[in-house]
Amino acid sequence: MLDLRDAAIPADLEPWRRRAACRHLGTDMFFPPGESDRPTIDAAVAVCRSCPVSDACLDYSLRTNQQMGIWGGLTARQRRSLRRKMKRRDAS
């Protein structure tokens, strides 16, 4: 899995990522092998709760239809549910 702890953040990256609480953490925590890995998911969500840009992260994941990982404190399953709710709301 990609580890960004020692990598330079490219200048063209989404600007909010430079302020993300996870920017110096390895990505394994945010891409657990499955949604049954509660300890890893809970640890990732805890990082997201303290993050000043979690809303921008979640928005990015929804705009780019991220299918895996923890983004903005939500799992892939939670984001799918949120997308369905948003579609129903928009259809009303």
Gaussian input, Z-matrix of N, CA and C with variables (Angstrom, degrees):
# hf/3-21g

backbone

0 1
 N
 C     1     B1
 C     2     B2     1     A1
 N     3     B3     2     A2     1     D1
 C     4     B4     3     A3     2     D2
 C     5     B5     4     A4     3     D3
 N     6     B6     5     A5     4     D4
 C     7     B7     6     A6     5     D5
 C     8     B8     7     A7     6     D6
 N     9     B9     8     A8     7     D7
 C    10    B10     9     A9     8     D8
 C    11    B11    10    A10     9     D9
 N    12    B12    11    A11    10    D10
 C    13    B13    12    A12    11    D11
 C    14    B14    13    A13    12    D12
 N    15    B15    14    A14    13    D13
 C    16    B16    15    A15    14    D14
 C    17    B17    16    A16    15    D15
 N    18    B18    17    A17    16    D16
 C    19    B19    18    A18    17    D17
 C    20    B20    19    A19    18    D18
 N    21    B21    20    A20    19    D19
 C    22    B22    21    A21    20    D20
 C    23    B23    22    A22    21    D21
 N    24    B24    23    A23    22    D22
 C    25    B25    24    A24    23    D23
 C    26    B26    25    A25    24    D24
 N    27    B27    26    A26    25    D25
 C    28    B28    27    A27    26    D26
 C    29    B29    28    A28    27    D27
 N    30    B30    29    A29    28    D28
 C    31    B31    30    A30    29    D29
 C    32    B32    31    A31    30    D30
 N    33    B33    32    A32    31    D31
 C    34    B34    33    A33    32    D32
 C    35    B35    34    A34    33    D33
 N    36    B36    35    A35    34    D34
 C    37    B37    36    A36    35    D35
 C    38    B38    37    A37    36    D36
 N    39    B39    38    A38    37    D37
 C    40    B40    39    A39    38    D38
 C    41    B41    40    A40    39    D39
 N    42    B42    41    A41    40    D40
 C    43    B43    42    A42    41    D41
 C    44    B44    43    A43    42    D42
 N    45    B45    44    A44    43    D43
 C    46    B46    45    A45    44    D44
 C    47    B47    46    A46    45    D45
 N    48    B48    47    A47    46    D46
 C    49    B49    48    A48    47    D47
 C    50    B50    49    A49    48    D48
 N    51    B51    50    A50    49    D49
 C    52    B52    51    A51    50    D50
 C    53    B53    52    A52    51    D51
 N    54    B54    53    A53    52    D52
 C    55    B55    54    A54    53    D53
 C    56    B56    55    A55    54    D54
 N    57    B57    56    A56    55    D55
 C    58    B58    57    A57    56    D56
 C    59    B59    58    A58    57    D57
 N    60    B60    59    A59    58    D58
 C    61    B61    60    A60    59    D59
 C    62    B62    61    A61    60    D60
 N    63    B63    62    A62    61    D61
 C    64    B64    63    A63    62    D62
 C    65    B65    64    A64    63    D63
 N    66    B66    65    A65    64    D64
 C    67    B67    66    A66    65    D65
 C    68    B68    67    A67    66    D66
 N    69    B69    68    A68    67    D67
 C    70    B70    69    A69    68    D68
 C    71    B71    70    A70    69    D69
 N    72    B72    71    A71    70    D70
 C    73    B73    72    A72    71    D71
 C    74    B74    73    A73    72    D72
 N    75    B75    74    A74    73    D73
 C    76    B76    75    A75    74    D74
 C    77    B77    76    A76    75    D75
 N    78    B78    77    A77    76    D76
 C    79    B79    78    A78    77    D77
 C    80    B80    79    A79    78    D78
 N    81    B81    80    A80    79    D79
 C    82    B82    81    A81    80    D80
 C    83    B83    82    A82    81    D81
 N    84    B84    83    A83    82    D82
 C    85    B85    84    A84    83    D83
 C    86    B86    85    A85    84    D84
 N    87    B87    86    A86    85    D85
 C    88    B88    87    A87    86    D86
 C    89    B89    88    A88    87    D87
 N    90    B90    89    A89    88    D88
 C    91    B91    90    A90    89    D89
 C    92    B92    91    A91    90    D90
 N    93    B93    92    A92    91    D91
 C    94    B94    93    A93    92    D92
 C    95    B95    94    A94    93    D93
 N    96    B96    95    A95    94    D94
 C    97    B97    96    A96    95    D95
 C    98    B98    97    A97    96    D96
 N    99    B99    98    A98    97    D97
 C   100   B100    99    A99    98    D98
 C   101   B101   100   A100    99    D99
 N   102   B102   101   A101   100   D100
 C   103   B103   102   A102   101   D101
 C   104   B104   103   A103   102   D102
 N   105   B105   104   A104   103   D103
 C   106   B106   105   A105   104   D104
 C   107   B107   106   A106   105   D105
 N   108   B108   107   A107   106   D106
 C   109   B109   108   A108   107   D107
 C   110   B110   109   A109   108   D108
 N   111   B111   110   A110   109   D109
 C   112   B112   111   A111   110   D110
 C   113   B113   112   A112   111   D111
 N   114   B114   113   A113   112   D112
 C   115   B115   114   A114   113   D113
 C   116   B116   115   A115   114   D114
 N   117   B117   116   A116   115   D115
 C   118   B118   117   A117   116   D116
 C   119   B119   118   A118   117   D117
 N   120   B120   119   A119   118   D118
 C   121   B121   120   A120   119   D119
 C   122   B122   121   A121   120   D120
 N   123   B123   122   A122   121   D121
 C   124   B124   123   A123   122   D122
 C   125   B125   124   A124   123   D123
 N   126   B126   125   A125   124   D124
 C   127   B127   126   A126   125   D125
 C   128   B128   127   A127   126   D126
 N   129   B129   128   A128   127   D127
 C   130   B130   129   A129   128   D128
 C   131   B131   130   A130   129   D129
 N   132   B132   131   A131   130   D130
 C   133   B133   132   A132   131   D131
 C   134   B134   133   A133   132   D132
 N   135   B135   134   A134   133   D133
 C   136   B136   135   A135   134   D134
 C   137   B137   136   A136   135   D135
 N   138   B138   137   A137   136   D136
 C   139   B139   138   A138   137   D137
 C   140   B140   139   A139   138   D138
 N   141   B141   140   A140   139   D139
 C   142   B142   141   A141   140   D140
 C   143   B143   142   A142   141   D141
 N   144   B144   143   A143   142   D142
 C   145   B145   144   A144   143   D143
 C   146   B146   145   A145   144   D144
 N   147   B147   146   A146   145   D145
 C   148   B148   147   A147   146   D146
 C   149   B149   148   A148   147   D147
 N   150   B150   149   A149   148   D148
 C   151   B151   150   A150   149   D149
 C   152   B152   151   A151   150   D150
 N   153   B153   152   A152   151   D151
 C   154   B154   153   A153   152   D152
 C   155   B155   154   A154   153   D153
 N   156   B156   155   A155   154   D154
 C   157   B157   156   A156   155   D155
 C   158   B158   157   A157   156   D156
 N   159   B159   158   A158   157   D157
 C   160   B160   159   A159   158   D158
 C   161   B161   160   A160   159   D159
 N   162   B162   161   A161   160   D160
 C   163   B163   162   A162   161   D161
 C   164   B164   163   A163   162   D162
 N   165   B165   164   A164   163   D163
 C   166   B166   165   A165   164   D164
 C   167   B167   166   A166   165   D165
 N   168   B168   167   A167   166   D166
 C   169   B169   168   A168   167   D167
 C   170   B170   169   A169   168   D168
 N   171   B171   170   A170   169   D169
 C   172   B172   171   A171   170   D170
 C   173   B173   172   A172   171   D171
 N   174   B174   173   A173   172   D172
 C   175   B175   174   A174   173   D173
 C   176   B176   175   A175   174   D174
 N   177   B177   176   A176   175   D175
 C   178   B178   177   A177   176   D176
 C   179   B179   178   A178   177   D177
 N   180   B180   179   A179   178   D178
 C   181   B181   180   A180   179   D179
 C   182   B182   181   A181   180   D180
 N   183   B183   182   A182   181   D181
 C   184   B184   183   A183   182   D182
 C   185   B185   184   A184   183   D183
 N   186   B186   185   A185   184   D184
 C   187   B187   186   A186   185   D185
 C   188   B188   187   A187   186   D186
 N   189   B189   188   A188   187   D187
 C   190   B190   189   A189   188   D188
 C   191   B191   190   A190   189   D189
 N   192   B192   191   A191   190   D190
 C   193   B193   192   A192   191   D191
 C   194   B194   193   A193   192   D192
 N   195   B195   194   A194   193   D193
 C   196   B196   195   A195   194   D194
 C   197   B197   196   A196   195   D195
 N   198   B198   197   A197   196   D196
 C   199   B199   198   A198   197   D197
 C   200   B200   199   A199   198   D198
 N   201   B201   200   A200   199   D199
 C   202   B202   201   A201   200   D200
 C   203   B203   202   A202   201   D201
 N   204   B204   203   A203   202   D202
 C   205   B205   204   A204   203   D203
 C   206   B206   205   A205   204   D204
 N   207   B207   206   A206   205   D205
 C   208   B208   207   A207   206   D206
 C   209   B209   208   A208   207   D207
 N   210   B210   209   A209   208   D208
 C   211   B211   210   A210   209   D209
 C   212   B212   211   A211   210   D210
 N   213   B213   212   A212   211   D211
 C   214   B214   213   A213   212   D212
 C   215   B215   214   A214   213   D213
 N   216   B216   215   A215   214   D214
 C   217   B217   216   A216   215   D215
 C   218   B218   217   A217   216   D216
 N   219   B219   218   A218   217   D217
 C   220   B220   219   A219   218   D218
 C   221   B221   220   A220   219   D219
 N   222   B222   221   A221   220   D220
 C   223   B223   222   A222   221   D221
 C   224   B224   223   A223   222   D222
 N   225   B225   224   A224   223   D223
 C   226   B226   225   A225   224   D224
 C   227   B227   226   A226   225   D225
 N   228   B228   227   A227   226   D226
 C   229   B229   228   A228   227   D227
 C   230   B230   229   A229   228   D228
 N   231   B231   230   A230   229   D229
 C   232   B232   231   A231   230   D230
 C   233   B233   232   A232   231   D231
 N   234   B234   233   A233   232   D232
 C   235   B235   234   A234   233   D233
 C   236   B236   235   A235   234   D234
 N   237   B237   236   A236   235   D235
 C   238   B238   237   A237   236   D236
 C   239   B239   238   A238   237   D237
 N   240   B240   239   A239   238   D238
 C   241   B241   240   A240   239   D239
 C   242   B242   241   A241   240   D240
 N   243   B243   242   A242   241   D241
 C   244   B244   243   A243   242   D242
 C   245   B245   244   A244   243   D243
 N   246   B246   245   A245   244   D244
 C   247   B247   246   A246   245   D245
 C   248   B248   247   A247   246   D246
 N   249   B249   248   A248   247   D247
 C   250   B250   249   A249   248   D248
 C   251   B251   250   A250   249   D249
 N   252   B252   251   A251   250   D250
 C   253   B253   252   A252   251   D251
 C   254   B254   253   A253   252   D252
 N   255   B255   254   A254   253   D253
 C   256   B256   255   A255   254   D254
 C   257   B257   256   A256   255   D255
 N   258   B258   257   A257   256   D256
 C   259   B259   258   A258   257   D257
 C   260   B260   259   A259   258   D258
 N   261   B261   260   A260   259   D259
 C   262   B262   261   A261   260   D260
 C   263   B263   262   A262   261   D261
 N   264   B264   263   A263   262   D262
 C   265   B265   264   A264   263   D263
 C   266   B266   265   A265   264   D264
 N   267   B267   266   A266   265   D265
 C   268   B268   267   A267   266   D266
 C   269   B269   268   A268   267   D267
 N   270   B270   269   A269   268   D268
 C   271   B271   270   A270   269   D269
 C   272   B272   271   A271   270   D270
 N   273   B273   272   A272   271   D271
 C   274   B274   273   A273   272   D272
 C   275   B275   274   A274   273   D273

   B1=1.4471
   B2=1.5229
   B3=1.2910
   B4=1.4535
   B5=1.5197
   B6=1.2908
   B7=1.4521
   B8=1.5216
   B9=1.3099
   B10=1.4645
   B11=1.5236
   B12=1.3216
   B13=1.4596
   B14=1.5192
   B15=1.3165
   B16=1.4613
   B17=1.5242
   B18=1.3141
   B19=1.4658
   B20=1.5260
   B21=1.3064
   B22=1.4628
   B23=1.5218
   B24=1.3219
   B25=1.4631
   B26=1.5227
   B27=1.3322
   B28=1.4649
   B29=1.5309
   B30=1.3081
   B31=1.4622
   B32=1.5201
   B33=1.3374
   B34=1.4606
   B35=1.5300
   B36=1.3211
   B37=1.4487
   B38=1.5247
   B39=1.3252
   B40=1.4601
   B41=1.5323
   B42=1.3359
   B43=1.4702
   B44=1.5299
   B45=1.3165
   B46=1.4591
   B47=1.5237
   B48=1.3253
   B49=1.4695
   B50=1.5271
   B51=1.2989
   B52=1.4666
   B53=1.5295
   B54=1.3448
   B55=1.4667
   B56=1.5295
   B57=1.3244
   B58=1.4594
   B59=1.5305
   B60=1.3133
   B61=1.4684
   B62=1.5244
   B63=1.3212
   B64=1.4721
   B65=1.5204
   B66=1.3047
   B67=1.4696
   B68=1.5234
   B69=1.3154
   B70=1.4669
   B71=1.5289
   B72=1.3152
   B73=1.4652
   B74=1.5206
   B75=1.3038
   B76=1.4558
   B77=1.5213
   B78=1.3010
   B79=1.4613
   B80=1.5198
   B81=1.3305
   B82=1.4676
   B83=1.5220
   B84=1.3163
   B85=1.4578
   B86=1.5260
   B87=1.3106
   B88=1.4645
   B89=1.5249
   B90=1.3151
   B91=1.4635
   B92=1.5276
   B93=1.3472
   B94=1.4592
   B95=1.5284
   B96=1.3271
   B97=1.4683
   B98=1.5246
   B99=1.3048
   B100=1.4631
   B101=1.5134
   B102=1.3198
   B103=1.4604
   B104=1.5226
   B105=1.3180
   B106=1.4602
   B107=1.5380
   B108=1.3207
   B109=1.4699
   B110=1.5353
   B111=1.3399
   B112=1.4651
   B113=1.5230
   B114=1.3229
   B115=1.4697
   B116=1.5359
   B117=1.3156
   B118=1.4622
   B119=1.5166
   B120=1.3127
   B121=1.4712
   B122=1.5197
   B123=1.3324
   B124=1.4659
   B125=1.5285
   B126=1.3325
   B127=1.4683
   B128=1.5240
   B129=1.3230
   B130=1.4706
   B131=1.5195
   B132=1.3193
   B133=1.4691
   B134=1.5317
   B135=1.3178
   B136=1.4651
   B137=1.5256
   B138=1.3282
   B139=1.4657
   B140=1.5281
   B141=1.3118
   B142=1.4663
   B143=1.5310
   B144=1.3352
   B145=1.4686
   B146=1.5213
   B147=1.3182
   B148=1.4707
   B149=1.5269
   B150=1.3185
   B151=1.4591
   B152=1.5347
   B153=1.3282
   B154=1.4642
   B155=1.5282
   B156=1.3252
   B157=1.4680
   B158=1.5333
   B159=1.3282
   B160=1.4657
   B161=1.5262
   B162=1.3331
   B163=1.4674
   B164=1.5254
   B165=1.3274
   B166=1.4674
   B167=1.5309
   B168=1.3106
   B169=1.4676
   B170=1.5278
   B171=1.3210
   B172=1.4619
   B173=1.5209
   B174=1.3179
   B175=1.4676
   B176=1.5250
   B177=1.3178
   B178=1.4650
   B179=1.5205
   B180=1.3313
   B181=1.4631
   B182=1.5183
   B183=1.3126
   B184=1.4617
   B185=1.5302
   B186=1.3393
   B187=1.4706
   B188=1.5114
   B189=1.3391
   B190=1.4620
   B191=1.5300
   B192=1.3230
   B193=1.4622
   B194=1.5349
   B195=1.3273
   B196=1.4629
   B197=1.5223
   B198=1.3083
   B199=1.4621
   B200=1.5215
   B201=1.3059
   B202=1.4592
   B203=1.5188
   B204=1.3070
   B205=1.4529
   B206=1.5141
   B207=1.3259
   B208=1.4579
   B209=1.5219
   B210=1.3066
   B211=1.4722
   B212=1.5255
   B213=1.3244
   B214=1.4553
   B215=1.5182
   B216=1.3220
   B217=1.4486
   B218=1.5161
   B219=1.3253
   B220=1.4644
   B221=1.5215
   B222=1.3169
   B223=1.4620
   B224=1.5283
   B225=1.3104
   B226=1.4714
   B227=1.5200
   B228=1.3125
   B229=1.4676
   B230=1.5299
   B231=1.3200
   B232=1.4635
   B233=1.5281
   B234=1.3383
   B235=1.4687
   B236=1.5287
   B237=1.3333
   B238=1.4726
   B239=1.5201
   B240=1.3166
   B241=1.4627
   B242=1.5303
   B243=1.3155
   B244=1.4618
   B245=1.5225
   B246=1.3353
   B247=1.4750
   B248=1.5265
   B249=1.3389
   B250=1.4764
   B251=1.5222
   B252=1.3221
   B253=1.4633
   B254=1.5201
   B255=1.3328
   B256=1.4662
   B257=1.5263
   B258=1.3432
   B259=1.4708
   B260=1.5305
   B261=1.3410
   B262=1.4711
   B263=1.5212
   B264=1.3385
   B265=1.4667
   B266=1.5283
   B267=1.3206
   B268=1.4644
   B269=1.5197
   B270=1.3384
   B271=1.4748
   B272=1.5302
   B273=1.3231
   B274=1.4731
   B275=1.5102
   A1=108.74
   A2=116.54
   A3=123.32
   A4=110.84
   A5=118.18
   A6=123.24
   A7=108.08
   A8=116.08
   A9=120.65
   A10=113.56
   A11=117.98
   A12=119.26
   A13=113.00
   A14=117.98
   A15=120.83
   A16=112.84
   A17=116.79
   A18=120.12
   A19=110.33
   A20=115.44
   A21=120.16
   A22=108.17
   A23=116.47
   A24=120.50
   A25=107.67
   A26=117.24
   A27=119.62
   A28=112.14
   A29=116.46
   A30=121.84
   A31=112.36
   A32=118.33
   A33=120.08
   A34=113.36
   A35=117.52
   A36=121.53
   A37=109.99
   A38=116.95
   A39=120.49
   A40=107.89
   A41=118.86
   A42=121.11
   A43=114.32
   A44=118.06
   A45=120.51
   A46=111.94
   A47=117.70
   A48=120.55
   A49=112.31
   A50=117.33
   A51=120.49
   A52=111.35
   A53=117.06
   A54=121.50
   A55=112.39
   A56=117.61
   A57=121.73
   A58=111.69
   A59=115.99
   A60=121.67
   A61=111.23
   A62=117.68
   A63=121.79
   A64=113.08
   A65=118.42
   A66=120.16
   A67=113.93
   A68=118.43
   A69=120.55
   A70=112.01
   A71=116.40
   A72=120.77
   A73=110.04
   A74=116.25
   A75=120.53
   A76=109.60
   A77=116.85
   A78=120.66
   A79=113.62
   A80=118.69
   A81=120.63
   A82=112.17
   A83=117.13
   A84=121.43
   A85=111.18
   A86=116.95
   A87=121.59
   A88=112.79
   A89=116.31
   A90=121.89
   A91=109.07
   A92=117.13
   A93=120.13
   A94=110.53
   A95=116.57
   A96=119.94
   A97=113.82
   A98=118.12
   A99=120.69
   A100=110.72
   A101=115.89
   A102=119.27
   A103=112.51
   A104=117.74
   A105=120.54
   A106=111.36
   A107=117.65
   A108=122.33
   A109=108.73
   A110=115.61
   A111=121.06
   A112=114.08
   A113=120.60
   A114=118.28
   A115=112.43
   A116=117.07
   A117=120.26
   A118=110.52
   A119=117.07
   A120=120.98
   A121=110.24
   A122=117.13
   A123=120.47
   A124=111.27
   A125=117.27
   A126=120.83
   A127=110.79
   A128=116.70
   A129=120.51
   A130=110.93
   A131=116.58
   A132=120.59
   A133=110.47
   A134=117.47
   A135=120.70
   A136=110.74
   A137=117.15
   A138=120.53
   A139=109.03
   A140=116.91
   A141=121.20
   A142=111.65
   A143=117.03
   A144=119.94
   A145=111.63
   A146=116.78
   A147=120.01
   A148=112.38
   A149=117.38
   A150=121.41
   A151=111.93
   A152=117.14
   A153=120.15
   A154=113.74
   A155=117.61
   A156=119.58
   A157=112.46
   A158=117.46
   A159=119.77
   A160=111.64
   A161=118.68
   A162=120.31
   A163=111.02
   A164=116.92
   A165=120.53
   A166=110.23
   A167=116.81
   A168=121.74
   A169=109.92
   A170=116.49
   A171=120.25
   A172=110.49
   A173=117.13
   A174=120.73
   A175=110.70
   A176=117.39
   A177=121.63
   A178=110.82
   A179=116.30
   A180=119.60
   A181=111.64
   A182=116.96
   A183=120.24
   A184=110.75
   A185=116.85
   A186=120.69
   A187=112.78
   A188=115.88
   A189=120.44
   A190=112.42
   A191=115.97
   A192=122.99
   A193=112.54
   A194=115.56
   A195=120.37
   A196=109.02
   A197=117.36
   A198=122.82
   A199=113.85
   A200=117.40
   A201=121.07
   A202=109.99
   A203=115.53
   A204=121.37
   A205=114.83
   A206=113.09
   A207=123.07
   A208=106.31
   A209=116.43
   A210=122.48
   A211=107.39
   A212=116.83
   A213=119.97
   A214=113.01
   A215=116.74
   A216=121.55
   A217=114.99
   A218=118.28
   A219=121.24
   A220=111.08
   A221=115.64
   A222=121.56
   A223=109.02
   A224=116.17
   A225=120.76
   A226=110.55
   A227=117.77
   A228=121.76
   A229=110.90
   A230=116.57
   A231=120.34
   A232=111.34
   A233=116.18
   A234=118.92
   A235=111.00
   A236=117.62
   A237=119.90
   A238=110.33
   A239=116.57
   A240=121.25
   A241=110.55
   A242=116.54
   A243=120.72
   A244=111.17
   A245=117.33
   A246=120.74
   A247=111.00
   A248=116.97
   A249=120.19
   A250=110.64
   A251=116.97
   A252=120.94
   A253=110.88
   A254=116.42
   A255=120.48
   A256=110.66
   A257=116.95
   A258=120.76
   A259=110.80
   A260=116.41
   A261=119.53
   A262=111.06
   A263=115.46
   A264=120.07
   A265=110.48
   A266=116.81
   A267=121.25
   A268=111.81
   A269=116.21
   A270=120.09
   A271=111.49
   A272=117.04
   A273=120.52
   A274=112.87
   D1=146.67
   D2=-179.70
   D3=-61.82
   D4=135.80
   D5=178.45
   D6=-122.74
   D7=113.89
   D8=-175.07
   D9=-95.92
   D10=3.91
   D11=-175.49
   D12=-57.26
   D13=-37.71
   D14=-177.03
   D15=-107.18
   D16=0.92
   D17=-176.82
   D18=-87.65
   D19=145.09
   D20=174.20
   D21=-72.87
   D22=142.40
   D23=178.74
   D24=-85.62
   D25=118.81
   D26=-178.92
   D27=-58.84
   D28=145.60
   D29=-177.64
   D30=-63.39
   D31=-28.94
   D32=-176.30
   D33=-87.48
   D34=4.13
   D35=178.09
   D36=-67.43
   D37=153.57
   D38=176.93
   D39=-46.97
   D40=128.03
   D41=-175.31
   D42=-57.25
   D43=-33.45
   D44=-178.94
   D45=-63.11
   D46=-27.31
   D47=-177.49
   D48=-62.85
   D49=-25.85
   D50=179.87
   D51=-66.90
   D52=-21.29
   D53=-178.54
   D54=-106.60
   D55=2.65
   D56=-176.00
   D57=-66.70
   D58=139.34
   D59=179.37
   D60=-63.27
   D61=-23.44
   D62=-177.37
   D63=-92.04
   D64=1.26
   D65=-170.13
   D66=-60.27
   D67=-23.03
   D68=-179.51
   D69=-108.81
   D70=10.00
   D71=179.95
   D72=-101.64
   D73=155.01
   D74=174.06
   D75=-68.36
   D76=156.01
   D77=-176.07
   D78=-83.05
   D79=-12.95
   D80=-179.01
   D81=-54.13
   D82=-39.56
   D83=-179.72
   D84=-59.77
   D85=-34.50
   D86=-173.98
   D87=-93.52
   D88=-4.34
   D89=177.13
   D90=-132.76
   D91=65.01
   D92=-179.60
   D93=-65.93
   D94=159.92
   D95=-177.04
   D96=-64.56
   D97=-20.82
   D98=179.02
   D99=-167.97
   D100=165.80
   D101=-178.35
   D102=-76.44
   D103=0.01
   D104=176.02
   D105=-89.40
   D106=-5.41
   D107=179.38
   D108=-84.15
   D109=68.44
   D110=-174.43
   D111=-57.82
   D112=-42.80
   D113=-178.92
   D114=-58.56
   D115=-42.24
   D116=179.49
   D117=-68.60
   D118=-44.33
   D119=179.45
   D120=-61.75
   D121=-45.68
   D122=179.99
   D123=-61.31
   D124=-38.31
   D125=178.02
   D126=-65.11
   D127=-42.70
   D128=179.03
   D129=-64.62
   D130=-44.50
   D131=-179.57
   D132=-63.53
   D133=-35.34
   D134=177.07
   D135=-62.67
   D136=-40.32
   D137=176.11
   D138=-62.61
   D139=-44.40
   D140=-178.88
   D141=-61.96
   D142=-37.47
   D143=-179.80
   D144=-61.93
   D145=-30.22
   D146=-179.05
   D147=-91.58
   D148=1.20
   D149=-171.85
   D150=-86.60
   D151=131.46
   D152=179.60
   D153=-72.67
   D154=-12.24
   D155=-176.73
   D156=-122.35
   D157=24.42
   D158=-177.26
   D159=-62.84
   D160=-33.24
   D161=177.52
   D162=-64.65
   D163=-42.42
   D164=178.47
   D165=-66.36
   D166=-36.42
   D167=178.43
   D168=-64.29
   D169=-47.10
   D170=178.90
   D171=-62.89
   D172=-43.78
   D173=178.16
   D174=-58.88
   D175=-45.05
   D176=178.02
   D177=-58.27
   D178=-45.57
   D179=-177.90
   D180=-64.27
   D181=-35.06
   D182=178.65
   D183=-73.14
   D184=-42.10
   D185=179.51
   D186=-64.33
   D187=-34.65
   D188=-176.28
   D189=-101.10
   D190=6.71
   D191=175.61
   D192=53.15
   D193=50.27
   D194=177.61
   D195=-64.59
   D196=124.71
   D197=-175.59
   D198=-95.27
   D199=-12.30
   D200=-176.40
   D201=-133.36
   D202=159.08
   D203=170.81
   D204=89.29
   D205=173.78
   D206=176.48
   D207=-98.06
   D208=122.35
   D209=179.56
   D210=-132.63
   D211=126.30
   D212=178.41
   D213=58.91
   D214=25.92
   D215=177.45
   D216=86.14
   D217=4.36
   D218=-179.80
   D219=-116.26
   D220=142.84
   D221=175.09
   D222=-77.60
   D223=170.93
   D224=177.57
   D225=-59.01
   D226=-42.62
   D227=179.19
   D228=-62.44
   D229=-43.36
   D230=179.56
   D231=-65.15
   D232=-36.82
   D233=178.44
   D234=-69.12
   D235=-37.61
   D236=176.30
   D237=-60.89
   D238=-43.18
   D239=178.09
   D240=-62.70
   D241=-42.91
   D242=178.64
   D243=-63.01
   D244=-42.02
   D245=177.84
   D246=-60.38
   D247=-41.78
   D248=178.20
   D249=-62.21
   D250=-44.49
   D251=178.77
   D252=-62.00
   D253=-41.31
   D254=179.80
   D255=-64.97
   D256=-40.64
   D257=178.50
   D258=-63.31
   D259=-43.22
   D260=178.40
   D261=-62.76
   D262=-41.75
   D263=179.35
   D264=-63.68
   D265=-43.66
   D266=-179.17
   D267=-67.94
   D268=-29.32
   D269=-179.93
   D270=-76.38
   D271=-18.69
   D272=-178.87
   D273=-75.02

